[in-house]
Amino acid sequence: MDKVSIGRKIRAARQKLGLSQAEFADRIGTSPKSLSSWERGAYLVDVVMLNTIAKETGMTLNDFTDTPSSETEASPVKRGRFTEAEKQLIEKIRCLRADKKKAVYVFFGVREDK
């Protein structure tokens, strides 16, 4: 999580509600000083407070952190959707001798299944 990016999103969400830092800080139960430090990216807001901010603004934690909202949105691998070329590569890797397969794993920085 990038504290500057999250801070910008907090500021934008607050401004969209038309609230000052003092008003929004009061709503979420924190000090204007803390809110300001998060919005500037000086400090990273903790996840409990970020969840409070998300609820107050009608957003989700994922909206602030740029993470997928579910595994099905995460990646083609997690969804089980592969192109034909990707399927061919997977099959070729599966057919490699153990030493060659290990070299492929090392090359791509993948931990080998035991």
N, CA, C and O atoms as CSV, one atom per row, in Angstrom:
chain,resi,resn,atom,element,x,y,z
A,1,MET,N,N,0.836,-1.180,0.000
A,1,MET,CA,C,0.000,0.000,0.000
A,1,MET,C,C,0.884,1.248,0.000
A,1,MET,O,O,1.809,1.368,0.803
A,2,ASP,N,N,0.599,2.133,-0.872
A,2,ASP,CA,C,1.336,3.375,-1.002
A,2,ASP,C,C,0.622,4.458,-0.193
A,2,ASP,O,O,-0.508,4.828,-0.511
A,3,LYS,N,N,1.279,4.966,0.852
A,3,LYS,CA,C,0.628,5.923,1.746
A,3,LYS,C,C,0.256,7.232,1.059
A,3,LYS,O,O,-0.738,7.858,1.428
A,4,VAL,N,N,1.033,7.655,0.073
A,4,VAL,CA,C,0.721,8.890,-0.645
A,4,VAL,C,C,-0.543,8.705,-1.492
A,4,VAL,O,O,-1.425,9.563,-1.498
A,5,SER,N,N,-0.618,7.596,-2.193
A,5,SER,CA,C,-1.785,7.301,-3.025
A,5,SER,C,C,-3.050,7.162,-2.174
A,5,SER,O,O,-4.107,7.685,-2.527
A,6,ILE,N,N,-2.928,6.459,-1.063
A,6,ILE,CA,C,-4.075,6.296,-0.168
A,6,ILE,C,C,-4.493,7.656,0.381
A,6,ILE,O,O,-5.684,7.957,0.464
A,7,GLY,N,N,-3.518,8.470,0.754
A,7,GLY,CA,C,-3.812,9.806,1.274
A,7,GLY,C,C,-4.565,10.665,0.272
A,7,GLY,O,O,-5.507,11.372,0.628
A,8,ARG,N,N,-4.140,10.598,-0.980
A,8,ARG,CA,C,-4.835,11.374,-2.025
A,8,ARG,C,C,-6.285,10.924,-2.162
A,8,ARG,O,O,-7.186,11.739,-2.357
A,9,LYS,N,N,-6.493,9.627,-2.059
A,9,LYS,CA,C,-7.857,9.096,-2.194
A,9,LYS,C,C,-8.716,9.482,-0.998
A,9,LYS,O,O,-9.908,9.749,-1.143
A,10,ILE,N,N,-8.106,9.512,0.185
A,10,ILE,CA,C,-8.844,9.961,1.370
A,10,ILE,C,C,-9.265,11.417,1.190
A,10,ILE,O,O,-10.415,11.772,1.445
A,11,ARG,N,N,-8.329,12.255,0.750
A,11,ARG,CA,C,-8.625,13.675,0.534
A,11,ARG,C,C,-9.741,13.840,-0.503
A,11,ARG,O,O,-10.686,14.601,-0.292
A,12,ALA,N,N,-9.624,13.128,-1.609
A,12,ALA,CA,C,-10.636,13.239,-2.668
A,12,ALA,C,C,-12.011,12.804,-2.165
A,12,ALA,O,O,-13.019,13.432,-2.489
A,13,ALA,N,N,-12.052,11.740,-1.380
A,13,ALA,CA,C,-13.325,11.244,-0.851
A,13,ALA,C,C,-13.933,12.264,0.117
A,13,ALA,O,O,-15.140,12.509,0.097
A,14,ARG,N,N,-13.088,12.852,0.957
A,14,ARG,CA,C,-13.560,13.873,1.901
A,14,ARG,C,C,-14.092,15.092,1.153
A,14,ARG,O,O,-15.164,15.607,1.468
A,15,GLN,N,N,-13.333,15.544,0.162
A,15,GLN,CA,C,-13.741,16.722,-0.605
A,15,GLN,C,C,-15.028,16.471,-1.383
A,15,GLN,O,O,-15.850,17.371,-1.552
A,16,LYS,N,N,-15.189,15.247,-1.847
A,16,LYS,CA,C,-16.418,14.901,-2.569
A,16,LYS,C,C,-17.643,15.042,-1.659
A,16,LYS,O,O,-18.740,15.364,-2.116
A,17,LEU,N,N,-17.432,14.794,-0.358
A,17,LEU,CA,C,-18.516,14.971,0.613
A,17,LEU,C,C,-18.707,16.436,0.994
A,17,LEU,O,O,-19.674,16.789,1.669
A,18,GLY,N,N,-17.774,17.289,0.555
A,18,GLY,CA,C,-17.867,18.707,0.850
A,18,GLY,C,C,-17.531,19.057,2.289
A,18,GLY,O,O,-18.033,20.045,2.826
A,19,LEU,N,N,-16.683,18.249,2.916
A,19,LEU,CA,C,-16.344,18.461,4.319
A,19,LEU,C,C,-14.934,19.006,4.490
A,19,LEU,O,O,-14.031,18.684,3.717
A,20,SER,N,N,-14.760,19.828,5.503
A,20,SER,CA,C,-13.420,20.291,5.866
A,20,SER,C,C,-12.706,19.142,6.587
A,20,SER,O,O,-13.323,18.147,6.965
A,21,GLN,N,N,-11.411,19.303,6.765
A,21,GLN,CA,C,-10.669,18.284,7.509
A,21,GLN,C,C,-11.223,18.162,8.932
A,21,GLN,O,O,-11.373,17.053,9.446
A,22,ALA,N,N,-11.521,19.275,9.556
A,22,ALA,CA,C,-12.032,19.255,10.933
A,22,ALA,C,C,-13.381,18.530,11.013
A,22,ALA,O,O,-13.608,17.738,11.928
A,23,GLU,N,N,-14.263,18.799,10.063
A,23,GLU,CA,C,-15.585,18.154,10.052
A,23,GLU,C,C,-15.463,16.653,9.818
A,23,GLU,O,O,-16.099,15.847,10.497
A,24,PHE,N,N,-14.632,16.297,8.840
A,24,PHE,CA,C,-14.489,14.870,8.523
A,24,PHE,C,C,-13.783,14.135,9.663
A,24,PHE,O,O,-14.156,13.014,10.007
A,25,ALA,N,N,-12.776,14.760,10.239
A,25,ALA,CA,C,-12.066,14.144,11.367
A,25,ALA,C,C,-13.033,13.867,12.512
A,25,ALA,O,O,-12.975,12.810,13.139
A,26,ASP,N,N,-13.913,14.810,12.778
A,26,ASP,CA,C,-14.908,14.633,13.829
A,26,ASP,C,C,-15.833,13.455,13.511
A,26,ASP,O,O,-16.169,12.666,14.394
A,27,ARG,N,N,-16.233,13.347,12.267
A,27,ARG,CA,C,-17.133,12.252,11.849
A,27,ARG,C,C,-16.501,10.872,12.031
A,27,ARG,O,O,-17.178,9.913,12.401
A,28,ILE,N,N,-15.201,10.784,11.767
A,28,ILE,CA,C,-14.549,9.468,11.828
A,28,ILE,C,C,-13.840,9.218,13.163
A,28,ILE,O,O,-13.242,8.161,13.365
A,29,GLY,N,N,-13.910,10.189,14.064
A,29,GLY,CA,C,-13.372,9.989,15.399
A,29,GLY,C,C,-11.866,10.111,15.504
A,29,GLY,O,O,-11.221,9.325,16.199
A,30,THR,N,N,-11.310,11.081,14.823
A,30,THR,CA,C,-9.866,11.308,14.907
A,30,THR,C,C,-9.613,12.812,14.952
A,30,THR,O,O,-10.549,13.611,14.913
A,31,SER,N,N,-8.364,13.179,15.034
A,31,SER,CA,C,-8.021,14.607,15.067
A,31,SER,C,C,-7.772,15.119,13.653
A,31,SER,O,O,-7.369,14.356,12.775
A,32,PRO,N,N,-8.012,16.410,13.432
A,32,PRO,CA,C,-7.690,16.991,12.121
A,32,PRO,C,C,-6.207,16.831,11.783
A,32,PRO,O,O,-5.850,16.671,10.616
A,33,LYS,N,N,-5.355,16.873,12.788
A,33,LYS,CA,C,-3.920,16.722,12.572
A,33,LYS,C,C,-3.597,15.335,12.005
A,33,LYS,O,O,-2.797,15.207,11.078
A,34,SER,N,N,-4.222,14.304,12.568
A,34,SER,CA,C,-4.004,12.940,12.056
A,34,SER,C,C,-4.521,12.813,10.633
A,34,SER,O,O,-3.849,12.257,9.764
A,35,LEU,N,N,-5.714,13.331,10.402
A,35,LEU,CA,C,-6.295,13.279,9.059
A,35,LEU,C,C,-5.389,13.982,8.054
A,35,LEU,O,O,-5.161,13.479,6.954
A,36,SER,N,N,-4.884,15.127,8.434
A,36,SER,CA,C,-3.984,15.875,7.554
A,36,SER,C,C,-2.729,15.067,7.232
A,36,SER,O,O,-2.279,15.049,6.086
A,37,SER,N,N,-2.167,14.402,8.233
A,37,SER,CA,C,-0.941,13.619,7.997
A,37,SER,C,C,-1.203,12.442,7.060
A,37,SER,O,O,-0.331,12.066,6.277
A,38,TRP,N,N,-2.402,11.859,7.137
A,38,TRP,CA,C,-2.738,10.756,6.221
A,38,TRP,C,C,-2.942,11.289,4.818
A,38,TRP,O,O,-2.441,10.715,3.851
A,39,GLU,N,N,-3.678,12.387,4.702
A,39,GLU,CA,C,-3.962,12.961,3.387
A,39,GLU,C,C,-2.686,13.411,2.669
A,39,GLU,O,O,-2.597,13.325,1.444
A,40,ARG,N,N,-1.712,13.886,3.425
A,40,ARG,CA,C,-0.445,14.314,2.826
A,40,ARG,C,C,0.476,13.129,2.530
A,40,ARG,O,O,1.485,13.281,1.841
A,41,GLY,N,N,0.132,11.962,3.045
A,41,GLY,CA,C,0.987,10.800,2.845
A,41,GLY,C,C,2.178,10.773,3.784
A,41,GLY,O,O,3.136,10.035,3.554
A,42,ALA,N,N,2.126,11.578,4.845
A,42,ALA,CA,C,3.212,11.593,5.819
A,42,ALA,C,C,3.196,10.323,6.660
A,42,ALA,O,O,4.246,9.816,7.053
A,43,TYR,N,N,1.998,9.814,6.934
A,43,TYR,CA,C,1.836,8.584,7.699
A,43,TYR,C,C,0.797,7.709,7.010
A,43,TYR,O,O,-0.092,8.204,6.316
A,44,LEU,N,N,0.921,6.427,7.208
A,44,LEU,CA,C,-0.048,5.477,6.653
A,44,LEU,C,C,-1.159,5.251,7.672
A,44,LEU,O,O,-0.901,4.883,8.818
A,45,VAL,N,N,-2.368,5.470,7.250
A,45,VAL,CA,C,-3.527,5.247,8.113
A,45,VAL,C,C,-3.643,3.745,8.403
A,45,VAL,O,O,-3.403,2.918,7.523
A,46,ASP,N,N,-4.013,3.399,9.645
A,46,ASP,CA,C,-4.154,1.972,9.955
A,46,ASP,C,C,-5.431,1.430,9.342
A,46,ASP,O,O,-6.351,2.184,9.025
A,47,VAL,N,N,-5.480,0.133,9.180
A,47,VAL,CA,C,-6.572,-0.505,8.437
A,47,VAL,C,C,-7.925,-0.331,9.133
A,47,VAL,O,O,-8.949,-0.250,8.455
A,48,VAL,N,N,-7.954,-0.273,10.450
A,48,VAL,CA,C,-9.219,-0.078,11.156
A,48,VAL,C,C,-9.791,1.302,10.831
A,48,VAL,O,O,-10.978,1.436,10.532
A,49,MET,N,N,-8.942,2.319,10.892
A,49,MET,CA,C,-9.399,3.683,10.572
A,49,MET,C,C,-9.738,3.803,9.091
A,49,MET,O,O,-10.698,4.481,8.724
A,50,LEU,N,N,-8.953,3.145,8.238
A,50,LEU,CA,C,-9.246,3.193,6.805
A,50,LEU,C,C,-10.613,2.567,6.525
A,50,LEU,O,O,-11.351,3.034,5.658
A,51,ASN,N,N,-10.938,1.525,7.253
A,51,ASN,CA,C,-12.251,0.901,7.108
A,51,ASN,C,C,-13.354,1.874,7.548
A,51,ASN,O,O,-14.406,1.953,6.914
A,52,THR,N,N,-13.107,2.608,8.628
A,52,THR,CA,C,-14.058,3.623,9.089
A,52,THR,C,C,-14.238,4.698,8.021
A,52,THR,O,O,-15.359,5.113,7.728
A,53,ILE,N,N,-13.129,5.141,7.447
A,53,ILE,CA,C,-13.179,6.150,6.382
A,53,ILE,C,C,-13.955,5.619,5.182
A,53,ILE,O,O,-14.768,6.330,4.592
A,54,ALA,N,N,-13.698,4.371,4.829
A,54,ALA,CA,C,-14.399,3.757,3.694
A,54,ALA,C,C,-15.908,3.738,3.930
A,54,ALA,O,O,-16.685,4.094,3.044
A,55,LYS,N,N,-16.313,3.328,5.113
A,55,LYS,CA,C,-17.748,3.283,5.427
A,55,LYS,C,C,-18.370,4.677,5.398
A,55,LYS,O,O,-19.472,4.862,4.880
A,56,GLU,N,N,-17.663,5.645,5.952
A,56,GLU,CA,C,-18.180,7.016,6.009
A,56,GLU,C,C,-18.320,7.639,4.619
A,56,GLU,O,O,-19.186,8.485,4.396
A,57,THR,N,N,-17.470,7.218,3.697
A,57,THR,CA,C,-17.486,7.793,2.350
A,57,THR,C,C,-18.248,6.936,1.337
A,57,THR,O,O,-18.375,7.308,0.170
A,58,GLY,N,N,-18.754,5.786,1.790
A,58,GLY,CA,C,-19.474,4.895,0.883
A,58,GLY,C,C,-18.558,4.135,-0.054
A,58,GLY,O,O,-18.974,3.687,-1.123
A,59,MET,N,N,-17.312,3.995,0.353
A,59,MET,CA,C,-16.331,3.283,-0.465
A,59,MET,C,C,-15.952,1.977,0.226
A,59,MET,O,O,-16.482,1.651,1.288
A,60,THR,N,N,-15.039,1.241,-0.377
A,60,THR,CA,C,-14.522,0.016,0.235
A,60,THR,C,C,-13.029,0.181,0.484
A,60,THR,O,O,-12.397,1.087,-0.060
A,61,LEU,N,N,-12.474,-0.691,1.301
A,61,LEU,CA,C,-11.025,-0.690,1.514
A,61,LEU,C,C,-10.299,-0.841,0.190
A,61,LEU,O,O,-9.269,-0.207,-0.037
A,62,ASN,N,N,-10.829,-1.668,-0.670
A,62,ASN,CA,C,-10.198,-1.919,-1.967
A,62,ASN,C,C,-10.136,-0.666,-2.829
A,62,ASN,O,O,-9.208,-0.502,-3.621
A,63,ASP,N,N,-11.116,0.218,-2.680
A,63,ASP,CA,C,-11.091,1.472,-3.431
A,63,ASP,C,C,-9.876,2.321,-3.053
A,63,ASP,O,O,-9.323,3.035,-3.889
A,64,PHE,N,N,-9.475,2.237,-1.801
A,64,PHE,CA,C,-8.334,3.021,-1.334
A,64,PHE,C,C,-6.995,2.349,-1.617
A,64,PHE,O,O,-5.987,3.030,-1.807
A,65,THR,N,N,-6.977,1.026,-1.646
A,65,THR,CA,C,-5.708,0.301,-1.762
A,65,THR,C,C,-5.431,-0.249,-3.149
A,65,THR,O,O,-4.368,-0.825,-3.380
A,66,ASP,N,N,-6.363,-0.082,-4.076
A,66,ASP,CA,C,-6.197,-0.587,-5.446
A,66,ASP,C,C,-6.005,-2.100,-5.507
A,66,ASP,O,O,-5.296,-2.609,-6.376
A,67,THR,N,N,-6.636,-2.807,-4.586
A,67,THR,CA,C,-6.565,-4.262,-4.628
A,67,THR,C,C,-7.878,-4.792,-5.168
A,67,THR,O,O,-8.926,-4.181,-4.961
A,68,PRO,N,N,-7.836,-5.925,-5.860
A,68,PRO,CA,C,-9.068,-6.499,-6.395
A,68,PRO,C,C,-10.040,-6.841,-5.272
A,68,PRO,O,O,-9.619,-7.228,-4.182
A,69,SER,N,N,-11.318,-6.703,-5.528
A,69,SER,CA,C,-12.312,-6.954,-4.494
A,69,SER,C,C,-12.585,-8.435,-4.273
A,69,SER,O,O,-13.196,-8.801,-3.269
A,70,SER,N,N,-12.154,-9.282,-5.176
A,70,SER,CA,C,-12.327,-10.718,-4.961
A,70,SER,C,C,-11.301,-11.474,-5.785
A,70,SER,O,O,-10.698,-10.927,-6.707
A,71,GLU,N,N,-11.117,-12.713,-5.446
A,71,GLU,CA,C,-10.153,-13.524,-6.184
A,71,GLU,C,C,-10.533,-13.649,-7.650
A,71,GLU,O,O,-9.659,-13.765,-8.510
A,72,THR,N,N,-11.816,-13.626,-7.941
A,72,THR,CA,C,-12.227,-13.775,-9.334
A,72,THR,C,C,-11.804,-12.593,-10.185
A,72,THR,O,O,-11.679,-12.719,-11.403
A,73,GLU,N,N,-11.579,-11.429,-9.551
A,73,GLU,CA,C,-11.116,-10.266,-10.291
A,73,GLU,C,C,-9.598,-10.161,-10.287
A,73,GLU,O,O,-9.026,-9.379,-11.047
A,74,ALA,N,N,-8.945,-10.943,-9.437
A,74,ALA,CA,C,-7.518,-10.766,-9.183
A,74,ALA,C,C,-6.646,-10.989,-10.407
A,74,ALA,O,O,-5.869,-10.106,-10.771
A,75,SER,N,N,-6.750,-12.122,-11.039
A,75,SER,CA,C,-5.878,-12.413,-12.167
A,75,SER,C,C,-6.442,-13.562,-12.985
A,75,SER,O,O,-7.268,-14.333,-12.496
A,76,PRO,N,N,-5.998,-13.675,-14.225
A,76,PRO,CA,C,-6.449,-14.806,-15.038
A,76,PRO,C,C,-6.080,-16.141,-14.415
A,76,PRO,O,O,-6.815,-17.117,-14.565
A,77,VAL,N,N,-4.953,-16.198,-13.720
A,77,VAL,CA,C,-4.523,-17.453,-13.091
A,77,VAL,C,C,-5.519,-17.870,-12.024
A,77,VAL,O,O,-5.937,-19.028,-11.982
A,78,LYS,N,N,-5.903,-16.936,-11.159
A,78,LYS,CA,C,-6.848,-17.274,-10.099
A,78,LYS,C,C,-8.234,-17.574,-10.639
A,78,LYS,O,O,-8.999,-18.309,-10.015
A,79,ARG,N,N,-8.564,-17.011,-11.793
A,79,ARG,CA,C,-9.862,-17.300,-12.410
A,79,ARG,C,C,-9.826,-18.571,-13.229
A,79,ARG,O,O,-10.868,-19.101,-13.614
A,80,GLY,N,N,-8.603,-19.071,-13.501
A,80,GLY,CA,C,-8.485,-20.272,-14.320
A,80,GLY,C,C,-8.673,-20.008,-15.802
A,80,GLY,O,O,-8.989,-20.922,-16.563
A,81,ARG,N,N,-8.481,-18.769,-16.215
A,81,ARG,CA,C,-8.629,-18.408,-17.628
A,81,ARG,C,C,-7.260,-18.183,-18.237
A,81,ARG,O,O,-6.523,-17.291,-17.815
A,82,PHE,N,N,-6.923,-18.983,-19.219
A,82,PHE,CA,C,-5.631,-18.890,-19.871
A,82,PHE,C,C,-5.815,-18.791,-21.373
A,82,PHE,O,O,-6.764,-19.337,-21.936
A,83,THR,N,N,-4.902,-18.092,-22.009
A,83,THR,CA,C,-4.897,-18.083,-23.469
A,83,THR,C,C,-4.366,-19.421,-23.947
A,83,THR,O,O,-3.818,-20.188,-23.155
A,84,GLU,N,N,-4.518,-19.709,-25.213
A,84,GLU,CA,C,-3.993,-20.961,-25.759
A,84,GLU,C,C,-2.479,-21.032,-25.599
A,84,GLU,O,O,-1.938,-22.091,-25.282
A,85,ALA,N,N,-1.797,-19.921,-25.813
A,85,ALA,CA,C,-0.337,-19.891,-25.662
A,85,ALA,C,C,0.058,-20.198,-24.219
A,85,ALA,O,O,1.018,-20.931,-23.981
A,86,GLU,N,N,-0.675,-19.645,-23.263
A,86,GLU,CA,C,-0.385,-19.909,-21.852
A,86,GLU,C,C,-0.619,-21.377,-21.508
A,86,GLU,O,O,0.159,-21.982,-20.771
A,87,LYS,N,N,-1.677,-21.934,-22.039
A,87,LYS,CA,C,-1.949,-23.365,-21.809
A,87,LYS,C,C,-0.819,-24.226,-22.364
A,87,LYS,O,O,-0.403,-25.196,-21.731
A,88,GLN,N,N,-0.327,-23.869,-23.543
A,88,GLN,CA,C,0.778,-24.618,-24.150
A,88,GLN,C,C,2.044,-24.516,-23.291
A,88,GLN,O,O,2.750,-25.504,-23.090
A,89,LEU,N,N,2.315,-23.325,-22.796
A,89,LEU,CA,C,3.486,-23.154,-21.929
A,89,LEU,C,C,3.369,-23.990,-20.656
A,89,LEU,O,O,4.334,-24.630,-20.238
A,90,ILE,N,N,2.206,-23.985,-20.051
A,90,ILE,CA,C,1.991,-24.778,-18.837
A,90,ILE,C,C,2.234,-26.250,-19.126
A,90,ILE,O,O,2.907,-26.939,-18.360
A,91,GLU,N,N,1.687,-26.723,-20.227
A,91,GLU,CA,C,1.864,-28.136,-20.587
A,91,GLU,C,C,3.331,-28.465,-20.846
A,91,GLU,O,O,3.811,-29.518,-20.427
A,92,LYS,N,N,4.038,-27.583,-21.525
A,92,LYS,CA,C,5.469,-27.803,-21.801
A,92,LYS,C,C,6.268,-27.850,-20.497
A,92,LYS,O,O,7.148,-28.696,-20.337
A,93,ILE,N,N,5.962,-26.942,-19.565
A,93,ILE,CA,C,6.671,-26.938,-18.285
A,93,ILE,C,C,6.389,-28.227,-17.523
A,93,ILE,O,O,7.290,-28.789,-16.900
A,94,ARG,N,N,5.157,-28.694,-17.567
A,94,ARG,CA,C,4.803,-29.932,-16.863
A,94,ARG,C,C,5.559,-31.137,-17.407
A,94,ARG,O,O,5.808,-32.095,-16.676
A,95,CYS,N,N,5.927,-31.096,-18.690
A,95,CYS,CA,C,6.605,-32.223,-19.322
A,95,CYS,C,C,8.130,-32.185,-19.162
A,95,CYS,O,O,8.810,-33.135,-19.549
A,96,LEU,N,N,8.666,-31.116,-18.606
A,96,LEU,CA,C,10.116,-30.992,-18.454
A,96,LEU,C,C,10.651,-31.964,-17.407
A,96,LEU,O,O,9.952,-32.358,-16.473
A,97,ARG,N,N,11.925,-32.339,-17.599
A,97,ARG,CA,C,12.616,-33.109,-16.563
A,97,ARG,C,C,12.720,-32.245,-15.321
A,97,ARG,O,O,12.657,-31.018,-15.408
A,98,ALA,N,N,12.878,-32.868,-14.182
A,98,ALA,CA,C,12.892,-32.164,-12.898
A,98,ALA,C,C,13.934,-31.052,-12.861
A,98,ALA,O,O,13.646,-29.960,-12.370
A,99,ASP,N,N,15.154,-31.309,-13.376
A,99,ASP,CA,C,16.200,-30.293,-13.313
A,99,ASP,C,C,15.873,-29.096,-14.206
A,99,ASP,O,O,16.156,-27.956,-13.838
A,100,LYS,N,N,15.285,-29.342,-15.364
A,100,LYS,CA,C,14.904,-28.254,-16.267
A,100,LYS,C,C,13.723,-27.464,-15.684
A,100,LYS,O,O,13.674,-26.237,-15.781
A,101,LYS,N,N,12.789,-28.179,-15.088
A,101,LYS,CA,C,11.633,-27.533,-14.483
A,101,LYS,C,C,12.098,-26.612,-13.346
A,101,LYS,O,O,11.600,-25.497,-13.192
A,102,LYS,N,N,13.054,-27.098,-12.560
A,102,LYS,CA,C,13.582,-26.295,-11.462
A,102,LYS,C,C,14.238,-25.025,-11.999
A,102,LYS,O,O,14.095,-23.956,-11.406
A,103,ALA,N,N,14.952,-25.133,-13.111
A,103,ALA,CA,C,15.595,-23.969,-13.724
A,103,ALA,C,C,14.557,-22.947,-14.165
A,103,ALA,O,O,14.772,-21.744,-14.015
A,104,VAL,N,N,13.447,-23.405,-14.701
A,104,VAL,CA,C,12.369,-22.501,-15.119
A,104,VAL,C,C,11.796,-21.791,-13.891
A,104,VAL,O,O,11.561,-20.583,-13.926
A,105,TYR,N,N,11.573,-22.529,-12.819
A,105,TYR,CA,C,11.043,-21.941,-11.593
A,105,TYR,C,C,11.991,-20.875,-11.042
A,105,TYR,O,O,11.558,-19.795,-10.641
A,106,VAL,N,N,13.286,-21.192,-11.027
A,106,VAL,CA,C,14.283,-20.243,-10.534
A,106,VAL,C,C,14.294,-18.997,-11.418
A,106,VAL,O,O,14.334,-17.875,-10.912
A,107,PHE,N,N,14.258,-19.190,-12.724
A,107,PHE,CA,C,14.277,-18.071,-13.670
A,107,PHE,C,C,13.127,-17.106,-13.416
A,107,PHE,O,O,13.305,-15.888,-13.441
A,108,PHE,N,N,11.940,-17.668,-13.169
A,108,PHE,CA,C,10.763,-16.832,-12.974
A,108,PHE,C,C,10.511,-16.463,-11.516
A,108,PHE,O,O,9.559,-15.744,-11.213
A,109,GLY,N,N,11.358,-16.950,-10.614
A,109,GLY,CA,C,11.209,-16.625,-9.196
A,109,GLY,C,C,9.994,-17.258,-8.566
A,109,GLY,O,O,9.351,-16.670,-7.696
A,110,VAL,N,N,9.678,-18.480,-9.017
A,110,VAL,CA,C,8.521,-19.204,-8.521
A,110,VAL,C,C,9.003,-20.303,-7.581
A,110,VAL,O,O,9.970,-21.008,-7.870
A,111,ARG,N,N,8.313,-20.436,-6.455
A,111,ARG,CA,C,8.654,-21.502,-5.525
A,111,ARG,C,C,8.141,-22.829,-6.061
A,111,ARG,O,O,6.998,-22.929,-6.509
A,112,GLU,N,N,8.973,-23.822,-6.012
A,112,GLU,CA,C,8.616,-25.138,-6.524
A,112,GLU,C,C,7.679,-25.853,-5.566
A,112,GLU,O,O,7.908,-25.857,-4.357
A,113,ASP,N,N,6.614,-26.464,-6.106
A,113,ASP,CA,C,5.695,-27.263,-5.295
A,113,ASP,C,C,6.392,-28.522,-4.858
A,113,ASP,O,O,7.143,-29.133,-5.618
A,114,LYS,N,N,6.139,-28.905,-3.632
A,114,LYS,CA,C,6.731,-30.156,-3.099
A,114,LYS,C,C,5.736,-31.269,-3.160
A,114,LYS,O,O,6.041,-32.392,-2.760
